[in-house]
Amino acid sequence: MIPSNEAVLKSLENVIDPELNLNIVELGLIYDVIIREDVILVRMTLTTPGCPMHDSILQWVERQLQTSFPKYRIFIDLVWEPQWTPKRMSPEAKNKLDMMFE
C-alpha cells in the first residue's frame, strides 16, 4: 500500500532541528511531498542557506524516511525559493518558542 502524504509528514515529525529543538514539519520546512510508485520525494528548505546543520538534517530526513518506508527510494529536493520565514511555522511551534508573529 502506498503511504499517504500525512504518513510521510508524521514520520518527518521525528526529525528535530537541533538549534530550535522543534521538528522540521512544525517549523514549516517541508514544502511538498510527492509519492510515486516506489519513490518518495520531499521538497524542503532550511531556515537559512548557511545552516551549519545542512548536511546532518538532510541525512536525518533520508534516514527517517528509509526507516519508516523501507520499500521506497527517497529523494530530497532542497530548495531556497520560496525563502523560509517564521510565518511558515505552525501555531504550536510559535507557542513553543513563545514568539509572536503576524
C-alpha positions, -999 to +999 in steps of 0.1 A: +000+000+000+013+035-009+019+057+021-001+089+023+014+123+024+002+126+060+021+094+069+053+108+055+048+141+073+041+122+106+073+103+101+092+135+095+080+149+128+108+128+143+134+149+126+144+177+151+161+209+142+188+209+169+191+247+170+154+254+177+146+220+192+114+217+171+106+192+144+110+202+107+073+198+100+061+222+126+089+246+116+074+247+081+105+234+064+086+208+043+072+224+012+058+193-006+057+155-005+053+136-038+048+098-037+050+079-070+053+041-073+085+033-053+097+069-048+091+094-021+103+129-030+104+156-003+108+192-013+121+211+016+142+241+028+162+251+058+158+282+080+189+297+063+210+289+033+241+289+055+227+265+081+256+247+097+235+216+102+226+214+065+242+180+057+231+165+090+194+175+087+193+161+051+208+128+063+183+126+092+154+132+068+166+105+045+173+080+073+140+087+089+121+080+057+141+049+048+134+035+083+096+043+080+092+033+044+120+008+035+105-003+002+107+033-012+136+052-027+140+086-010+148+118-028+152+152-012+149+184-032+164+212-011+151+245-024+156+281-014+126+296-031+103+304-016+125+315+012+116+302+046+102+327+071+089+323+107+054+328+093+056+292+079+058+278+115+028+261+129+009+280+157+021+253+181+057+259+171+053+296+176+038+290+211+067+266+220+092+293+211+070+319+229+072+341+198+045+363+184+044+365+146+019+383+124 
